[in-house]
Amino acid sequence: MEAKKEIKIEEKKSNLILENRKRLSLTGIIEVISFNENVIMLNTCFGAMTIKGEGLKMNKLDVQNGDVIIIGTINSFVYSGSEIKKDNESIIRKLFK
């Protein structure tokens, strides 16, 4: 008889809770790429996410656990298949190259 080996696949967990288009709670966040009051770009365990809205603020950011709470008017959030890479060069450096 062959013994069956159990292969554990690391479960990726991510939750998204939108409350009245004013509060967005996310888990499974790997890093914050960029943010301003109109667009927030994040890398999640399921790919990149772009959140668009008005008056967006990160109310809570727990990098260790991957939790983020965003408040403001949420107009859209979109996942894309691949991670976004941070641009280490500032805009000023790009202008004066």
mmCIF file as gemmi writes it, N, C-alpha and C atoms, coordinates in Angstrom:
data_model
loop_
_atom_site.group_PDB
_atom_site.id
_atom_site.type_symbol
_atom_site.label_atom_id
_atom_site.label_alt_id
_atom_site.label_comp_id
_atom_site.label_asym_id
_atom_site.label_entity_id
_atom_site.label_seq_id
_atom_site.pdbx_PDB_ins_code
_atom_site.Cartn_x
_atom_site.Cartn_y
_atom_site.Cartn_z
_atom_site.occupancy
_atom_site.B_iso_or_equiv
_atom_site.pdbx_formal_charge
_atom_site.auth_seq_id
_atom_site.auth_asym_id
_atom_site.pdbx_PDB_model_num
ATOM 1 N N . MET Axp A 1 ? 0.815 -1.193 0 1 0 ? 1 A 1
ATOM 2 C CA . MET Axp A 1 ? 0 0 0 1 0 ? 1 A 1
ATOM 3 C C . MET Axp A 1 ? 0.854 1.249 0 1 0 ? 1 A 1
ATOM 4 N N . GLU Axp A 2 ? 0.44 2.183 -0.778 1 0 ? 2 A 1
ATOM 5 C CA . GLU Axp A 2 ? 1.146 3.455 -0.804 1 0 ? 2 A 1
ATOM 6 C C . GLU Axp A 2 ? 0.563 4.392 0.247 1 0 ? 2 A 1
ATOM 7 N N . ALA Axp A 3 ? 1.437 5.066 0.943 1 0 ? 3 A 1
ATOM 8 C CA . ALA Axp A 3 ? 0.983 6.05 1.923 1 0 ? 3 A 1
ATOM 9 C C . ALA Axp A 3 ? 0.759 7.379 1.202 1 0 ? 3 A 1
ATOM 10 N N . LYS Axp A 4 ? -0.392 7.946 1.441 1 0 ? 4 A 1
ATOM 11 C CA . LYS Axp A 4 ? -0.694 9.247 0.816 1 0 ? 4 A 1
ATOM 12 C C . LYS Axp A 4 ? -0.004 10.348 1.606 1 0 ? 4 A 1
ATOM 13 N N . LYS Axp A 5 ? 0.64 11.209 0.869 1 0 ? 5 A 1
ATOM 14 C CA . LYS Axp A 5 ? 1.291 12.356 1.494 1 0 ? 5 A 1
ATOM 15 C C . LYS Axp A 5 ? 0.394 13.569 1.306 1 0 ? 5 A 1
ATOM 16 N N . GLU Axp A 6 ? 0.166 14.256 2.398 1 0 ? 6 A 1
ATOM 17 C CA . GLU Axp A 6 ? -0.618 15.483 2.316 1 0 ? 6 A 1
ATOM 18 C C . GLU Axp A 6 ? 0.31 16.635 2.004 1 0 ? 6 A 1
ATOM 19 N N . ILE Axp A 7 ? -0.038 17.355 0.992 1 0 ? 7 A 1
ATOM 20 C CA . ILE Axp A 7 ? 0.743 18.531 0.62 1 0 ? 7 A 1
ATOM 21 C C . ILE Axp A 7 ? -0.038 19.751 1.072 1 0 ? 7 A 1
ATOM 22 N N . LYS Axp A 8 ? 0.571 20.497 1.959 1 0 ? 8 A 1
ATOM 23 C CA . LYS Axp A 8 ? -0.092 21.706 2.434 1 0 ? 8 A 1
ATOM 24 C C . LYS Axp A 8 ? 0.274 22.86 1.526 1 0 ? 8 A 1
ATOM 25 N N . ILE Axp A 9 ? -0.736 23.472 1.016 1 0 ? 9 A 1
ATOM 26 C CA . ILE Axp A 9 ? -0.54 24.67 0.202 1 0 ? 9 A 1
ATOM 27 C C . ILE Axp A 9 ? -0.836 25.857 1.101 1 0 ? 9 A 1
ATOM 28 N N . GLU Axp A 10 ? 0.097 26.765 1.138 1 0 ? 10 A 1
ATOM 29 C CA . GLU Axp A 10 ? -0.091 27.949 1.967 1 0 ? 10 A 1
ATOM 30 C C . GLU Axp A 10 ? -1.316 28.71 1.465 1 0 ? 10 A 1
ATOM 31 N N . GLU Axp A 11 ? -2.269 28.851 2.357 1 0 ? 11 A 1
ATOM 32 C CA . GLU Axp A 11 ? -3.492 29.536 1.971 1 0 ? 11 A 1
ATOM 33 C C . GLU Axp A 11 ? -3.276 31.036 2.005 1 0 ? 11 A 1
ATOM 34 N N . LYS Axp A 12 ? -3.631 31.647 0.926 1 0 ? 12 A 1
ATOM 35 C CA . LYS Axp A 12 ? -3.591 33.096 0.87 1 0 ? 12 A 1
ATOM 36 C C . LYS Axp A 12 ? -4.966 33.585 1.29 1 0 ? 12 A 1
ATOM 37 N N . LYS Axp A 13 ? -4.984 34.524 2.2 1 0 ? 13 A 1
ATOM 38 C CA . LYS Axp A 13 ? -6.258 35.045 2.679 1 0 ? 13 A 1
ATOM 39 C C . LYS Axp A 13 ? -6.314 36.535 2.423 1 0 ? 13 A 1
ATOM 40 N N . SER Axp A 14 ? -7.445 36.949 1.93 1 0 ? 14 A 1
ATOM 41 C CA . SER Axp A 14 ? -7.671 38.357 1.683 1 0 ? 14 A 1
ATOM 42 C C . SER Axp A 14 ? -9.155 38.635 1.837 1 0 ? 14 A 1
ATOM 43 N N . ASN Axp A 15 ? -9.475 39.671 2.582 1 0 ? 15 A 1
ATOM 44 C CA . ASN Axp A 15 ? -10.864 40.083 2.75 1 0 ? 15 A 1
ATOM 45 C C . ASN Axp A 15 ? -11.007 41.528 2.341 1 0 ? 15 A 1
ATOM 46 N N . LEU Axp A 16 ? -12.178 41.832 1.822 1 0 ? 16 A 1
ATOM 47 C CA . LEU Axp A 16 ? -12.497 43.187 1.397 1 0 ? 16 A 1
ATOM 48 C C . LEU Axp A 16 ? -13.908 43.472 1.885 1 0 ? 16 A 1
ATOM 49 N N . ILE Axp A 17 ? -14.055 44.493 2.725 1 0 ? 17 A 1
ATOM 50 C CA . ILE Axp A 17 ? -15.365 44.872 3.242 1 0 ? 17 A 1
ATOM 51 C C . ILE Axp A 17 ? -15.585 46.342 2.935 1 0 ? 17 A 1
ATOM 52 N N . LEU Axp A 18 ? -16.629 46.638 2.17 1 0 ? 18 A 1
ATOM 53 C CA . LEU Axp A 18 ? -16.978 48.006 1.819 1 0 ? 18 A 1
ATOM 54 C C . LEU Axp A 18 ? -18.261 48.368 2.551 1 0 ? 18 A 1
ATOM 55 N N . GLU Axp A 19 ? -18.191 49.433 3.351 1 0 ? 19 A 1
ATOM 56 C CA . GLU Axp A 19 ? -19.34 49.874 4.126 1 0 ? 19 A 1
ATOM 57 C C . GLU Axp A 19 ? -19.82 51.224 3.609 1 0 ? 19 A 1
ATOM 58 N N . ASN Axp A 20 ? -21.009 51.23 2.992 1 0 ? 20 A 1
ATOM 59 C CA . ASN Axp A 20 ? -21.672 52.457 2.52 1 0 ? 20 A 1
ATOM 60 C C . ASN Axp A 20 ? -20.799 53.331 1.622 1 0 ? 20 A 1
ATOM 61 N N . ARG Axp A 21 ? -19.888 52.72 0.896 1 0 ? 21 A 1
ATOM 62 C CA . ARG Axp A 21 ? -18.949 53.431 0.018 1 0 ? 21 A 1
ATOM 63 C C . ARG Axp A 21 ? -18.11 54.471 0.745 1 0 ? 21 A 1
ATOM 64 N N . LYS Axp A 22 ? -18.047 54.405 2.075 1 0 ? 22 A 1
ATOM 65 C CA . LYS Axp A 22 ? -17.303 55.387 2.869 1 0 ? 22 A 1
ATOM 66 C C . LYS Axp A 22 ? -16.138 54.777 3.633 1 0 ? 22 A 1
ATOM 67 N N . ARG Axp A 23 ? -16.14 53.462 3.813 1 0 ? 23 A 1
ATOM 68 C CA . ARG Axp A 23 ? -15.087 52.803 4.595 1 0 ? 23 A 1
ATOM 69 C C . ARG Axp A 23 ? -14.769 51.467 3.94 1 0 ? 23 A 1
ATOM 70 N N . LEU Axp A 24 ? -13.493 51.258 3.611 1 0 ? 24 A 1
ATOM 71 C CA . LEU Axp A 24 ? -13.043 50.038 2.963 1 0 ? 24 A 1
ATOM 72 C C . LEU Axp A 24 ? -12 49.371 3.86 1 0 ? 24 A 1
ATOM 73 N N . SER Axp A 25 ? -12.311 48.157 4.325 1 0 ? 25 A 1
ATOM 74 C CA . SER Axp A 25 ? -11.385 47.386 5.164 1 0 ? 25 A 1
ATOM 75 C C . SER Axp A 25 ? -10.789 46.276 4.314 1 0 ? 25 A 1
ATOM 76 N N . LEU Axp A 26 ? -9.463 46.172 4.303 1 0 ? 26 A 1
ATOM 77 C CA . LEU Axp A 26 ? -8.763 45.182 3.495 1 0 ? 26 A 1
ATOM 78 C C . LEU Axp A 26 ? -7.794 44.384 4.352 1 0 ? 26 A 1
ATOM 79 N N . THR Axp A 27 ? -7.672 43.091 4.051 1 0 ? 27 A 1
ATOM 80 C CA . THR Axp A 27 ? -6.625 42.266 4.645 1 0 ? 27 A 1
ATOM 81 C C . THR Axp A 27 ? -5.863 41.605 3.496 1 0 ? 27 A 1
ATOM 82 N N . GLY Axp A 28 ? -4.687 41.102 3.783 1 0 ? 28 A 1
ATOM 83 C CA . GLY Axp A 28 ? -3.863 40.475 2.754 1 0 ? 28 A 1
ATOM 84 C C . GLY Axp A 28 ? -3.03 41.479 1.976 1 0 ? 28 A 1
ATOM 85 N N . ILE Axp A 29 ? -2.789 42.637 2.563 1 0 ? 29 A 1
ATOM 86 C CA . ILE Axp A 29 ? -2.001 43.678 1.913 1 0 ? 29 A 1
ATOM 87 C C . ILE Axp A 29 ? -0.519 43.401 2.147 1 0 ? 29 A 1
ATOM 88 N N . ILE Axp A 30 ? 0.251 43.433 1.078 1 0 ? 30 A 1
ATOM 89 C CA . ILE Axp A 30 ? 1.696 43.212 1.172 1 0 ? 30 A 1
ATOM 90 C C . ILE Axp A 30 ? 2.433 44.538 1.336 1 0 ? 30 A 1
ATOM 91 N N . GLU Axp A 31 ? 2.072 45.527 0.512 1 0 ? 31 A 1
ATOM 92 C CA . GLU Axp A 31 ? 2.711 46.84 0.623 1 0 ? 31 A 1
ATOM 93 C C . GLU Axp A 31 ? 1.846 47.908 -0.019 1 0 ? 31 A 1
ATOM 94 N N . VAL Axp A 32 ? 2.045 49.138 0.434 1 0 ? 32 A 1
ATOM 95 C CA . VAL Axp A 32 ? 1.384 50.305 -0.152 1 0 ? 32 A 1
ATOM 96 C C . VAL Axp A 32 ? 2.369 50.902 -1.137 1 0 ? 32 A 1
ATOM 97 N N . ILE Axp A 33 ? 1.964 50.99 -2.396 1 0 ? 33 A 1
ATOM 98 C CA . ILE Axp A 33 ? 2.846 51.527 -3.436 1 0 ? 33 A 1
ATOM 99 C C . ILE Axp A 33 ? 2.785 53.048 -3.463 1 0 ? 33 A 1
ATOM 100 N N . SER Axp A 34 ? 1.583 53.588 -3.539 1 0 ? 34 A 1
ATOM 101 C CA . SER Axp A 34 ? 1.421 55.038 -3.541 1 0 ? 34 A 1
ATOM 102 C C . SER Axp A 34 ? 0.01 55.375 -3.082 1 0 ? 34 A 1
ATOM 103 N N . PHE Axp A 35 ? -0.134 56.601 -2.616 1 0 ? 35 A 1
ATOM 104 C CA . PHE Axp A 35 ? -1.472 57.037 -2.23 1 0 ? 35 A 1
ATOM 105 C C . PHE Axp A 35 ? -1.565 58.554 -2.252 1 0 ? 35 A 1
ATOM 106 N N . ASN Axp A 36 ? -2.732 59.031 -2.601 1 0 ? 36 A 1
ATOM 107 C CA . ASN Axp A 36 ? -3.11 60.423 -2.448 1 0 ? 36 A 1
ATOM 108 C C . ASN Axp A 36 ? -4.615 60.435 -2.206 1 0 ? 36 A 1
ATOM 109 N N . GLU Axp A 37 ? -5.232 61.584 -2.202 1 0 ? 37 A 1
ATOM 110 C CA . GLU Axp A 37 ? -6.658 61.627 -1.846 1 0 ? 37 A 1
ATOM 111 C C . GLU Axp A 37 ? -7.584 61.107 -2.938 1 0 ? 37 A 1
ATOM 112 N N . ASN Axp A 38 ? -7.046 60.8 -4.124 1 0 ? 38 A 1
ATOM 113 C CA . ASN Axp A 38 ? -7.876 60.303 -5.218 1 0 ? 38 A 1
ATOM 114 C C . ASN Axp A 38 ? -7.563 58.868 -5.642 1 0 ? 38 A 1
ATOM 115 N N . VAL Axp A 39 ? -6.323 58.407 -5.426 1 0 ? 39 A 1
ATOM 116 C CA . VAL Axp A 39 ? -5.911 57.065 -5.869 1 0 ? 39 A 1
ATOM 117 C C . VAL Axp A 39 ? -4.987 56.435 -4.833 1 0 ? 39 A 1
ATOM 118 N N . ILE Axp A 40 ? -5.259 55.181 -4.501 1 0 ? 40 A 1
ATOM 119 C CA . ILE Axp A 40 ? -4.377 54.404 -3.629 1 0 ? 40 A 1
ATOM 120 C C . ILE Axp A 40 ? -4.015 53.133 -4.378 1 0 ? 40 A 1
ATOM 121 N N . MET Axp A 41 ? -2.714 52.833 -4.466 1 0 ? 41 A 1
ATOM 122 C CA . MET Axp A 41 ? -2.233 51.641 -5.154 1 0 ? 41 A 1
ATOM 123 C C . MET Axp A 41 ? -1.559 50.727 -4.14 1 0 ? 41 A 1
ATOM 124 N N . LEU Axp A 42 ? -1.998 49.453 -4.121 1 0 ? 42 A 1
ATOM 125 C CA . LEU Axp A 42 ? -1.515 48.477 -3.15 1 0 ? 42 A 1
ATOM 126 C C . LEU Axp A 42 ? -1.095 47.194 -3.848 1 0 ? 42 A 1
ATOM 127 N N . ASN Axp A 43 ? -0.181 46.458 -3.253 1 0 ? 43 A 1
ATOM 128 C CA . ASN Axp A 43 ? 0.103 45.081 -3.652 1 0 ? 43 A 1
ATOM 129 C C . ASN Axp A 43 ? -0.553 44.186 -2.613 1 0 ? 43 A 1
ATOM 130 N N . THR Axp A 44 ? -1.37 43.24 -3.076 1 0 ? 44 A 1
ATOM 131 C CA . THR Axp A 44 ? -2.034 42.301 -2.193 1 0 ? 44 A 1
ATOM 132 C C . THR Axp A 44 ? -1.5 40.905 -2.489 1 0 ? 44 A 1
ATOM 133 N N . CYS Axp A 45 ? -1.927 39.939 -1.707 1 0 ? 45 A 1
ATOM 134 C CA . CYS Axp A 45 ? -1.474 38.571 -1.951 1 0 ? 45 A 1
ATOM 135 C C . CYS Axp A 45 ? -2.113 37.982 -3.213 1 0 ? 45 A 1
ATOM 136 N N . PHE Axp A 46 ? -3.073 38.683 -3.812 1 0 ? 46 A 1
ATOM 137 C CA . PHE Axp A 46 ? -3.697 38.235 -5.061 1 0 ? 46 A 1
ATOM 138 C C . PHE Axp A 46 ? -3.395 39.154 -6.233 1 0 ? 46 A 1
ATOM 139 N N . GLY Axp A 47 ? -2.407 40.023 -6.106 1 0 ? 47 A 1
ATOM 140 C CA . GLY Axp A 47 ? -2.034 40.928 -7.186 1 0 ? 47 A 1
ATOM 141 C C . GLY Axp A 47 ? -2.206 42.377 -6.776 1 0 ? 47 A 1
ATOM 142 N N . ALA Axp A 48 ? -2.011 43.259 -7.722 1 0 ? 48 A 1
ATOM 143 C CA . ALA Axp A 48 ? -2.094 44.688 -7.466 1 0 ? 48 A 1
ATOM 144 C C . ALA Axp A 48 ? -3.546 45.126 -7.374 1 0 ? 48 A 1
ATOM 145 N N . MET Axp A 49 ? -3.798 46.154 -6.57 1 0 ? 49 A 1
ATOM 146 C CA . MET Axp A 49 ? -5.136 46.717 -6.429 1 0 ? 49 A 1
ATOM 147 C C . MET Axp A 49 ? -5.042 48.226 -6.516 1 0 ? 49 A 1
ATOM 148 N N . THR Axp A 50 ? -5.938 48.811 -7.292 1 0 ? 50 A 1
ATOM 149 C CA . THR Axp A 50 ? -6.029 50.258 -7.404 1 0 ? 50 A 1
ATOM 150 C C . THR Axp A 50 ? -7.393 50.687 -6.887 1 0 ? 50 A 1
ATOM 151 N N . ILE Axp A 51 ? -7.396 51.629 -5.958 1 0 ? 51 A 1
ATOM 152 C CA . ILE Axp A 51 ? -8.622 52.143 -5.368 1 0 ? 51 A 1
ATOM 153 C C . ILE Axp A 51 ? -8.741 53.599 -5.772 1 0 ? 51 A 1
ATOM 154 N N . LYS Axp A 52 ? -9.889 53.975 -6.323 1 0 ? 52 A 1
ATOM 155 C CA . LYS Axp A 52 ? -10.121 55.357 -6.733 1 0 ? 52 A 1
ATOM 156 C C . LYS Axp A 52 ? -11.304 55.926 -5.973 1 0 ? 52 A 1
ATOM 157 N N . GLY Axp A 53 ? -11.218 57.216 -5.68 1 0 ? 53 A 1
ATOM 158 C CA . GLY Axp A 53 ? -12.301 57.86 -4.959 1 0 ? 53 A 1
ATOM 159 C C . GLY Axp A 53 ? -11.992 59.32 -4.707 1 0 ? 53 A 1
ATOM 160 N N . GLU Axp A 54 ? -12.641 59.864 -3.686 1 0 ? 54 A 1
ATOM 161 C CA . GLU Axp A 54 ? -12.465 61.272 -3.323 1 0 ? 54 A 1
ATOM 162 C C . GLU Axp A 54 ? -12.231 61.373 -1.818 1 0 ? 54 A 1
ATOM 163 N N . GLY Axp A 55 ? -11.278 62.182 -1.433 1 0 ? 55 A 1
ATOM 164 C CA . GLY Axp A 55 ? -10.967 62.373 -0.021 1 0 ? 55 A 1
ATOM 165 C C . GLY Axp A 55 ? -10.495 61.105 0.675 1 0 ? 55 A 1
ATOM 166 N N . LEU Axp A 56 ? -9.736 60.275 -0.036 1 0 ? 56 A 1
ATOM 167 C CA . LEU Axp A 56 ? -9.28 58.999 0.51 1 0 ? 56 A 1
ATOM 168 C C . LEU Axp A 56 ? -8.168 59.213 1.539 1 0 ? 56 A 1
ATOM 169 N N . LYS Axp A 57 ? -8.294 58.523 2.663 1 0 ? 57 A 1
ATOM 170 C CA . LYS Axp A 57 ? -7.274 58.554 3.721 1 0 ? 57 A 1
ATOM 171 C C . LYS Axp A 57 ? -7.115 57.155 4.268 1 0 ? 57 A 1
ATOM 172 N N . MET Axp A 58 ? -5.882 56.807 4.599 1 0 ? 58 A 1
ATOM 173 C CA . MET Axp A 58 ? -5.635 55.527 5.251 1 0 ? 58 A 1
ATOM 174 C C . MET Axp A 58 ? -5.793 55.744 6.749 1 0 ? 58 A 1
ATOM 175 N N . ASN Axp A 59 ? -6.894 55.234 7.279 1 0 ? 59 A 1
ATOM 176 C CA . ASN Axp A 59 ? -7.205 55.409 8.689 1 0 ? 59 A 1
ATOM 177 C C . ASN Axp A 59 ? -6.383 54.467 9.555 1 0 ? 59 A 1
ATOM 178 N N . LYS Axp A 60 ? -6.13 53.264 9.055 1 0 ? 60 A 1
ATOM 179 C CA . LYS Axp A 60 ? -5.335 52.279 9.794 1 0 ? 60 A 1
ATOM 180 C C . LYS Axp A 60 ? -4.444 51.55 8.799 1 0 ? 60 A 1
ATOM 181 N N . LEU Axp A 61 ? -3.193 51.378 9.154 1 0 ? 61 A 1
ATOM 182 C CA . LEU Axp A 61 ? -2.256 50.605 8.336 1 0 ? 61 A 1
ATOM 183 C C . LEU Axp A 61 ? -1.436 49.735 9.272 1 0 ? 61 A 1
ATOM 184 N N . ASP Axp A 62 ? -1.659 48.432 9.197 1 0 ? 62 A 1
ATOM 185 C CA . ASP Axp A 62 ? -0.914 47.463 10.002 1 0 ? 62 A 1
ATOM 186 C C . ASP Axp A 62 ? -0.109 46.601 9.037 1 0 ? 62 A 1
ATOM 187 N N . VAL Axp A 63 ? 1.142 46.987 8.822 1 0 ? 63 A 1
ATOM 188 C CA . VAL Axp A 63 ? 1.991 46.321 7.834 1 0 ? 63 A 1
ATOM 189 C C . VAL Axp A 63 ? 2.301 44.889 8.249 1 0 ? 63 A 1
ATOM 190 N N . GLN Axp A 64 ? 2.471 44.657 9.529 1 0 ? 64 A 1
ATOM 191 C CA . GLN Axp A 64 ? 2.828 43.326 10.012 1 0 ? 64 A 1
ATOM 192 C C . GLN Axp A 64 ? 1.734 42.303 9.709 1 0 ? 64 A 1
ATOM 193 N N . ASN Axp A 65 ? 0.476 42.683 9.892 1 0 ? 65 A 1
ATOM 194 C CA . ASN Axp A 65 ? -0.64 41.773 9.642 1 0 ? 65 A 1
ATOM 195 C C . ASN Axp A 65 ? -1.261 41.956 8.269 1 0 ? 65 A 1
ATOM 196 N N . GLY Axp A 66 ? -0.898 43.015 7.546 1 0 ? 66 A 1
ATOM 197 C CA . GLY Axp A 66 ? -1.423 43.253 6.21 1 0 ? 66 A 1
ATOM 198 C C . GLY Axp A 66 ? -2.833 43.808 6.205 1 0 ? 66 A 1
ATOM 199 N N . ASP Axp A 67 ? -3.182 44.618 7.217 1 0 ? 67 A 1
ATOM 200 C CA . ASP Axp A 67 ? -4.522 45.199 7.313 1 0 ? 67 A 1
ATOM 201 C C . ASP Axp A 67 ? -4.484 46.684 6.983 1 0 ? 67 A 1
ATOM 202 N N . VAL Axp A 68 ? -5.492 47.137 6.245 1 0 ? 68 A 1
ATOM 203 C CA . VAL Axp A 68 ? -5.616 48.549 5.898 1 0 ? 68 A 1
ATOM 204 C C . VAL Axp A 68 ? -7.093 48.929 5.996 1 0 ? 68 A 1
ATOM 205 N N . ILE Axp A 69 ? -7.355 50.111 6.558 1 0 ? 69 A 1
ATOM 206 C CA . ILE Axp A 69 ? -8.7 50.674 6.532 1 0 ? 69 A 1
ATOM 207 C C . ILE Axp A 69 ? -8.603 52.021 5.827 1 0 ? 69 A 1
ATOM 208 N N . ILE Axp A 70 ? -9.417 52.181 4.792 1 0 ? 70 A 1
ATOM 209 C CA . ILE Axp A 70 ? -9.422 53.407 3.992 1 0 ? 70 A 1
ATOM 210 C C . ILE Axp A 70 ? -10.78 54.068 4.172 1 0 ? 70 A 1
ATOM 211 N N . ILE Axp A 71 ? -10.756 55.379 4.459 1 0 ? 71 A 1
ATOM 212 C CA . ILE Axp A 71 ? -12 56.119 4.572 1 0 ? 71 A 1
ATOM 213 C C . ILE Axp A 71 ? -12.04 57.194 3.488 1 0 ? 71 A 1
ATOM 214 N N . GLY Axp A 72 ? -13.218 57.601 3.108 1 0 ? 72 A 1
ATOM 215 C CA . GLY Axp A 72 ? -13.443 58.57 2.041 1 0 ? 72 A 1
ATOM 216 C C . GLY Axp A 72 ? -14.552 58.045 1.151 1 0 ? 72 A 1
ATOM 217 N N . THR Axp A 73 ? -14.774 58.679 0.039 1 0 ? 73 A 1
ATOM 218 C CA . THR Axp A 73 ? -15.778 58.199 -0.914 1 0 ? 73 A 1
ATOM 219 C C . THR Axp A 73 ? -15.098 57.251 -1.889 1 0 ? 73 A 1
ATOM 220 N N . ILE Axp A 74 ? -15.477 55.976 -1.852 1 0 ? 74 A 1
ATOM 221 C CA . ILE Axp A 74 ? -14.879 54.948 -2.71 1 0 ? 74 A 1
ATOM 222 C C . ILE Axp A 74 ? -15.68 54.882 -4.003 1 0 ? 74 A 1
ATOM 223 N N . ASN Axp A 75 ? -15.029 55.156 -5.121 1 0 ? 75 A 1
ATOM 224 C CA . ASN Axp A 75 ? -15.691 55.086 -6.424 1 0 ? 75 A 1
ATOM 225 C C . ASN Axp A 75 ? -15.441 53.755 -7.125 1 0 ? 75 A 1
ATOM 226 N N . SER Axp A 76 ? -14.235 53.203 -6.969 1 0 ? 76 A 1
ATOM 227 C CA . SER Axp A 76 ? -13.932 51.92 -7.605 1 0 ? 76 A 1
ATOM 228 C C . SER Axp A 76 ? -12.715 51.28 -6.96 1 0 ? 76 A 1
ATOM 229 N N . PHE Axp A 77 ? -12.634 49.956 -7.096 1 0 ? 77 A 1
ATOM 230 C CA . PHE Axp A 77 ? -11.421 49.223 -6.739 1 0 ? 77 A 1
ATOM 231 C C . PHE Axp A 77 ? -11.271 48.104 -7.745 1 0 ? 77 A 1
ATOM 232 N N . VAL Axp A 78 ? -10.037 47.953 -8.241 1 0 ? 78 A 1
ATOM 233 C CA . VAL Axp A 78 ? -9.764 47.019 -9.327 1 0 ? 78 A 1
ATOM 234 C C . VAL Axp A 78 ? -8.516 46.215 -9.002 1 0 ? 78 A 1
ATOM 235 N N . TYR Axp A 79 ? -8.617 44.892 -9.162 1 0 ? 79 A 1
ATOM 236 C CA . TYR Axp A 79 ? -7.448 44.022 -9.058 1 0 ? 79 A 1
ATOM 237 C C . TYR Axp A 79 ? -6.838 43.856 -10.436 1 0 ? 79 A 1
ATOM 238 N N . SER Axp A 80 ? -5.513 43.804 -10.484 1 0 ? 80 A 1
ATOM 239 C CA . SER Axp A 80 ? -4.843 43.416 -11.719 1 0 ? 80 A 1
ATOM 240 C C . SER Axp A 80 ? -3.997 42.186 -11.395 1 0 ? 80 A 1
ATOM 241 N N . GLY Axp A 81 ? -3.579 41.477 -12.416 1 0 ? 81 A 1
ATOM 242 C CA . GLY Axp A 81 ? -2.929 40.19 -12.21 1 0 ? 81 A 1
ATOM 243 C C . GLY Axp A 81 ? -1.538 40.229 -11.627 1 0 ? 81 A 1
ATOM 244 N N . SER Axp A 82 ? -0.807 41.299 -11.822 1 0 ? 82 A 1
ATOM 245 C CA . SER Axp A 82 ? 0.583 41.303 -11.389 1 0 ? 82 A 1
ATOM 246 C C . SER Axp A 82 ? 0.828 42.402 -10.364 1 0 ? 82 A 1
ATOM 247 N N . GLU Axp A 83 ? 1.933 42.242 -9.629 1 0 ? 83 A 1
ATOM 248 C CA . GLU Axp A 83 ? 2.306 43.234 -8.634 1 0 ? 83 A 1
ATOM 249 C C . GLU Axp A 83 ? 2.841 44.491 -9.309 1 0 ? 83 A 1
ATOM 250 N N . ILE Axp A 84 ? 2.676 45.61 -8.623 1 0 ? 84 A 1
ATOM 251 C CA . ILE Axp A 84 ? 3.221 46.88 -9.077 1 0 ? 84 A 1
ATOM 252 C C . ILE Axp A 84 ? 4.563 47.064 -8.391 1 0 ? 84 A 1
ATOM 253 N N . LYS Axp A 85 ? 5.545 47.507 -9.13 1 0 ? 85 A 1
ATOM 254 C CA . LYS Axp A 85 ? 6.856 47.747 -8.539 1 0 ? 85 A 1
ATOM 255 C C . LYS Axp A 85 ? 6.972 49.214 -8.15 1 0 ? 85 A 1
ATOM 256 N N . LYS Axp A 86 ? 7.59 49.427 -6.996 1 0 ? 86 A 1
ATOM 257 C CA . LYS Axp A 86 ? 7.818 50.794 -6.538 1 0 ? 86 A 1
ATOM 258 C C . LYS Axp A 86 ? 8.849 51.466 -7.423 1 0 ? 86 A 1
ATOM 259 N N . ASP Axp A 87 ? 8.627 52.725 -7.689 1 0 ? 87 A 1
ATOM 260 C CA . ASP Axp A 87 ? 9.586 53.512 -8.454 1 0 ? 87 A 1
ATOM 261 C C . ASP Axp A 87 ? 10.452 54.252 -7.442 1 0 ? 87 A 1
ATOM 262 N N . ASN Axp A 88 ? 11.708 53.872 -7.353 1 0 ? 88 A 1
ATOM 263 C CA . ASN Axp A 88 ? 12.6 54.452 -6.357 1 0 ? 88 A 1
ATOM 264 C C . ASN Axp A 88 ? 13.1 55.843 -6.738 1 0 ? 88 A 1
ATOM 265 N N . GLU Axp A 89 ? 12.916 56.231 -7.988 1 0 ? 89 A 1
ATOM 266 C CA . GLU Axp A 89 ? 13.368 57.54 -8.417 1 0 ? 89 A 1
ATOM 267 C C . GLU Axp A 89 ? 12.271 58.569 -8.186 1 0 ? 89 A 1
ATOM 268 N N . SER Axp A 90 ? 12.656 59.701 -7.659 1 0 ? 90 A 1
ATOM 269 C CA . SER Axp A 90 ? 11.676 60.764 -7.455 1 0 ? 90 A 1
ATOM 270 C C . SER Axp A 90 ? 11.394 61.476 -8.773 1 0 ? 90 A 1
ATOM 271 N N . ILE Axp A 91 ? 10.31 62.193 -8.797 1 0 ? 91 A 1
ATOM 272 C CA . ILE Axp A 91 ? 9.929 62.946 -9.996 1 0 ? 91 A 1
ATOM 273 C C . ILE Axp A 91 ? 10.977 64 -10.324 1 0 ? 91 A 1
ATOM 274 N N . ILE Axp A 92 ? 11.536 64.623 -9.296 1 0 ? 92 A 1
ATOM 275 C CA . ILE Axp A 92 ? 12.568 65.658 -9.489 1 0 ? 92 A 1
ATOM 276 C C . ILE Axp A 92 ? 13.775 65.067 -10.207 1 0 ? 92 A 1
ATOM 277 N N . ARG Axp A 93 ? 14.216 63.88 -9.798 1 0 ? 93 A 1
ATOM 278 C CA . ARG Axp A 93 ? 15.367 63.241 -10.45 1 0 ? 93 A 1
ATOM 279 C C . ARG Axp A 93 ? 15.069 62.936 -11.91 1 0 ? 93 A 1
ATOM 280 N N . LYS Axp A 94 ? 13.865 62.494 -12.185 1 0 ? 94 A 1
ATOM 281 C CA . LYS Axp A 94 ? 13.503 62.177 -13.579 1 0 ? 94 A 1
ATOM 282 C C . LYS Axp A 94 ? 13.525 63.431 -14.449 1 0 ? 94 A 1
ATOM 283 N N . LEU Axp A 95 ? 13.097 64.551 -13.893 1 0 ? 95 A 1
ATOM 284 C CA . LEU Axp A 95 ? 13.058 65.806 -14.668 1 0 ? 95 A 1
ATOM 285 C C . LEU Axp A 95 ? 14.453 66.297 -15.029 1 0 ? 95 A 1
ATOM 286 N N . PHE Axp A 96 ? 15.431 66.075 -14.152 1 0 ? 96 A 1
ATOM 287 C CA . PHE Axp A 96 ? 16.761 66.603 -14.367 1 0 ? 96 A 1
ATOM 288 C C . PHE Axp A 96 ? 17.764 65.574 -14.89 1 0 ? 96 A 1
ATOM 289 N N . LYS Axp A 97 ? 17.301 64.506 -15.509 1 0 ? 97 A 1
ATOM 290 C CA . LYS Axp A 97 ? 18.206 63.516 -16.091 1 0 ? 97 A 1
ATOM 291 C C . LYS Axp A 97 ? 18.785 64.025 -17.384 1 0 ? 97 A 1
